[in-house]
């Protein structure tokens, strides 16, 4: 069972017969599947004892019998302090602030501020992500330089800053009383870590435009996860747009360019890592949606998930000895240090812009801005790093973004219609 992926991962692209650079992995320890299992073992060394402790406290009925000095902490981590909210119109989003006396010019300025913040944060993040994972540092005329290989350290850098920003925000602003058991954040945290790791690792095997387009198609597995995890149902137009996205992505992936370089090769390993990213990310969003049935703000969710993300990643890095090695790499290459810090800043600021945009203008406007961001990211990557896109591939990109905009339009029409439904009827849930 495990031999077949190992053999296929070493094969050339599915579109051309070009050879992959043999130094993609300098040693067995650099192979992505091996690192994945090593990382997973590190997370398991924290998850398994935590799971056993939770079961122990539940079997002892600690909520009724416990009175030690640690009781408040254990209660918060294992049992929580509030019951779920039985009726919430949209627990995953904060109530949108309706502009009452705000002028049109002020609203336009806010919209431009949100759009510029999201575009600047995530376009910079995308360019830096490709730079860090695909280019060398310290190259000279005599020395080819070295690549940074530990994607988990970049995930840790992103999460530690996001944890700090979310913690400061919660401390400085009024938040709802927290009631969810803390351990429930660990599920979303694990899937979030693994999806981010797959995202970074995939750039070693596929081009950034391919990754962006695949991320745009994650609505399909999100719908599948919604059916499995949350028992959601969907409208016909959602299936239609999902099918159009699949067609567009297939056109792009199967198109071949005559001057395709090694960096644009789509390998089997890259496809598997992209699939892993989409699956883990789909689980994260659906699990977070289920967690929002507790009364909490999005920033509290951001804080809770990143607490466990920092714990898991730093624990795994210390067990592997990779934390010190990554810090040594930062000391050797100041350029990498600047890139890693800026990458984390862009990720944390981008999350805050997401919350602010949805709160001010709603999810539909946010989706349009982020869809445009994906198109700009592909264009920017092609201009900076020289990725070639064929005519068929360009048509595939156009089909994907046409389907995404059609999806936004249909969803806004459905929301308007749902407001006119009789009181007893419930609109179909959407993704």
N, C-alpha and C positions, 0 to 999 in steps of 0.2 A: 504493500500500500504506500509506503514512504519512498520506495525506490523510483517509482514512476515520476513523481514531481521533481525529484533530484535530477533525473535524466533529461526531462523536458526543459528544466530551467537552464540547462547548458546549451540548448539548441539555439540556432539563429532565429531571426525574425520570421513571423508567419507570413509576411508580405514579400520579403526578398530573401535572397540567398547570401547576404553579406555576413561576414564573420563579426562576432562581438570581440571587442578587445580582450585578450586572454587575461589581462590584469584587473578585471572587474573585481575579482576577489583575490587578494594576495595570499590568503591562507584559508584553511577550513573554517577558522574562527570568524572570518569575514563574510561567510555565506549567510544570506538573509534568513533562511529557514532555521539554521543553527542558532543565530542570534535571537530569533523569535522565541524559540523554546527556552533559551537561557533566560531571557527577560520574563517569560511566563513563569518559569520556576522561581524567579525572584519575587514576583507578585504573589505566587502561591505560598511562599514562606511567611507572608504577612496575612494573607486572606484566611488560610486554614486555621491558624491559632485564633484569629478573630472570630471566625465562624463557630469554633468550639466554645469560646467564651460566651458568645451570644446564646448558644443553645443551653449552656450551663445556667446562665442567669434566668432564662425563661423557664427551665425545668424546676428551678428552685423557687419560682414565683417571687423573684427578688423585688418586684414592684410593691408587693404587699408585706414582705418580711424584712427587706433590707433597711438598715438604719445606720450604716457606717458613714465615715466622713466622705467617702467616694460616692455616696448615693446619688447626689444631683448629677454628677458626670455620667454614671452608669445609666441612670434613668433617661438622660438626654440622648445618649448614644444608642441604647437598646430599645427603649420603649417610647420615647418622645413624650410630649406634654399636652398634645391636643388631638382630638379625634379629627377624622377627615371632614371636609366640608361637603355636605351631601349634594348641594346644588350650586354649581358654578357655571356661569355662562361660558367663560373662556379662561380657565385657570392658568393657561400657559402664557398669557399676555397680561400686562398691567392695564388698568383702565386708561383709555386714551383720553388725553386732555383736550376737550373741545374748545376751540378758540371762541371766546365770547365777545370781548371788546377789542381783540387784537386787530390791527389794520392789515390790509392785504400785503402791503410792502413788508411788514414784519414777518408775516407767514412765509412770504417768498424768500426772505433772508434766512429764516430758520431752515427752510427746505434746502436752499443752496448750501448752508452750513453743514447740514446732515449729509448731503450727497458728496460734498467735497471731503468731509471727514472720513466717510466710508471708502471713497475711492482712493484717497491718499493712503489710508491705513492698509488696505488690503492689496492695492497695486504694489506698494512698496514691499509689503510682506511677501507677495508672490515673486517679485524680482529677486529679493534677498534669499528666499528659500531655494530658488534654482541656482543662484550663485554659490551658496554654501554647500549644496549637495553634489554639484556637478563640476566645480572648478577647483583648482589646486591653490594652495597658499605657500608663499615663500619661494616661488619659482624665480630662478635666475638663468643666465646664459649657460651655466655649467650644472645647475641643479634643477631637476624638473619640478621640485616642490612636493608637497604631500596633500592628500585630501583628508577632510574630516569625515570620519566613518560612523561615529556613534549617534544615530538619530535619537536615541532615548535621552541623551543629554540635552538636545535642543528642545525636546518635549518638556523636560524638567525646567529649563530656563523659562519657557513660555508660561508654565503653570505657576512657578514661584512668583513671578511678577503679577500674573492675574489674581493669584491668591492675595497678594499684598494690596493691590488696587481695590479688590472687592471688599476686603476687610476694612480698609480705611473708609470706603464709601458707606458701609453698614454702620461703622462707628460714628460717622459724622452726620448721617441723615436718619430720619425716623423710619423704622422698618416694622412690618407686622410681627406679632409675637410668633416665634418659631415653634413649630410643633412636630415636625417630622422626625422620626428616629434617625440619628445621624448615619447609622450604618447603611441605610438605604441609598445614600449618595455614592457608596462605593461601587455599586453596579454600573451606574452611569460613568463614574470615574474610570473604571477599568476599560470599558468599551471606548471611552474618549481617548485614553492613553494609546490604546492599540490602534485606533483609527488614525490618530496623528502620527504614530510611528510608521504605519503602512504608507501614509501620505508622503512623509519624508523619504522613506526607503525606496518608494516606487520611482522617484526621480533619478535613481541610479540606472534605471533600465528603460524608462520611457521619456518622451519629451514632455515639457510642461504644458503645451497646448493640448496634448492627449489627456493629461491628467485633469485639466480644467473642464474639458468637454465631458469626461467620464463623471466628474463631480456634478455637472449640470444634469446628468441623467439619473442621479440617485433618487429622484422622485419615485422611480419604479420600485426599488427595494423598500423605500419608506412606506409605500402603499402596502406591500406584502407584509412588512413588519407590523403595520397598523392593523391588518386583518388578524395576524397571529397573536400580537401582544394585547391590543386594545379592542379587538372585535369590531373594527370600524367598517363602514360600508361607504361606497363611492359612487359618484354619478358617471354617466356614460362618457361625458366630455373629459373626465379625468383619465379614463382608460384610453380614449382617442389620443390625447396629448402625450400620454406615456408611450403609446405605440409610435407616434411621430418622433419622439425623442430617441427611441431605440433605432429607428431607421436612420436618423441623422448621425448618430454616433457610429453606427455600423459603416455608413458611407465614409466617414472620416478615417476610421481605423483600418478599413480595407483598401483605402486609396494608397497608391505608392508613387513616390517621386523619383525621377531618374537620377537626381543628384543627392539622394538621401544620405546623410552622414550617420556615423555611429551613434551620435547623441540623440538622433530622432528615431532610432530603432525601437520598435515595440516588441519586447521579448515576452516570452511566456511568464517569466518571473514578474515582470511589470504588470501584466494582466492579472495575475493572482494577487499581487499586493493591492492593486486598485480595487479588485473585488472585495478583499479583506477590509479596505478602508470604507467602502460603501456599506458593507454589511454591519460593521461595528458602529459606523456613524448613524445608520438607520435605527439600530437598537438604542443608541444614546438618546436620540430625539424622542422616541416613543416612550422610553423609560422616564425621561424628564417630564414628558406630558402627563404621565400617570402620577408622578410625584407632585405635580402642581395641584392635585386634589387636596393637598394640605395647603393651609393658608401661608403663602410665602411670596416674596418678590423675586424677580429674575436675578437681582444681584445676590440675594441670599442663596439662590440655586448656584450661581457662579462661585460663591465662596465655599459652599458645602462640597461641590464636586472637586474644586481645586485643592481643598484640604487633603482629601484622599489621594489626588493625583500627585501632590508633592510627596506624601508619605510613601506611595508605591514606587515612584521613580527614584527617589533618593535612596530608598532601601535596596532596590535592585542594583543601582549603580555602585553603592558601597560594597555589596556582596560580590560583585564582579571585579571590583577594583577599577572600574571605568571612570569613576568620578575624578580621581586624582589624575588619571591619564588625560581626560578632557581638559582639566584645569592646566595641565602642563602644555597642552596644545594651545590654549588661550595665551599662556605666557610666552610661547614661542612666536605666535602670530598675532600681533595687535590688531591687524585688519579683521581677522576672524572674531576677535573679542567685540569690536565695534559692530560687526554684522550680527552677531548673536544677540547682543543687547538691543539693537534696533529692531531685530526680528521680534523679540519679546515685547518691546514697547508697542509696536504696531499691532500685535495680536491682542494685547490688553486694551489699548485704546479702541480698537475695532469693536470689541465686545461692548464697551460702554456706548459707542455710537449706535450700535444695534438697538440697545435698550431705549436710548433717547429717541431714535427715529420712529420706532414702533409706538412709543408712548405719545409722540406728537402727531404722527400722520397715519398710523395704522400699518398693518402687515402688507397690504397691497402695494403701497408706495415703496416700502422697504424692499419688497421682492423685485420691483422694477429696477431700483437702483443697483441691487446686487446682481441682477441679470446683466445689466449694462457693464458692471464691473468685470464679469466673467469674459465678456466680449473684448473689453479693453485689455484684459490680462493676456489673452491669446495674441492680440495685435502687438502689445508691448514686448512679449517674449520673443515673437518672431523678429521684431526689429532689432532687439538687443543681442539675442543669441543666434540669430540666423536660421531659425527653423523654417523649412520649406513646407508649403501647403499647396496641394494640387487643386485643380478646378473641381474635381469630384469631392475632395476634402472640404473645400470652401462651401460647396453646395450643402454638404452635410452639416457644417457649422450653422449655415443659414436656416436649415430645417429645424435644428435644435432650438435656436433662439426664437424662431417664429412660433414653435410649439410652446415655449415658456411664456411668451407674451400672450398667446391665445389662452393659456391657462390662467394668467392673472386677470384677463378681461372676463373670462367665463366665471371665475370665482367672485369677482366684484358684482356681476349681474345676479348671481345666485344669492349673495348676501342681501342685495336690495330686495329680491323676491321673498327671501325668508322673513324679512321684517313685516311683510304683509300677510303672513300665514295666520290662520286662526289660532287662538291661545292654546288649544289642545294639541296642535301639531308640532313636531320637532323636526327641524331641517337635518338633512343628511350631513354627517361630519366630513370635513375635508382635510387634505394634507397640504 
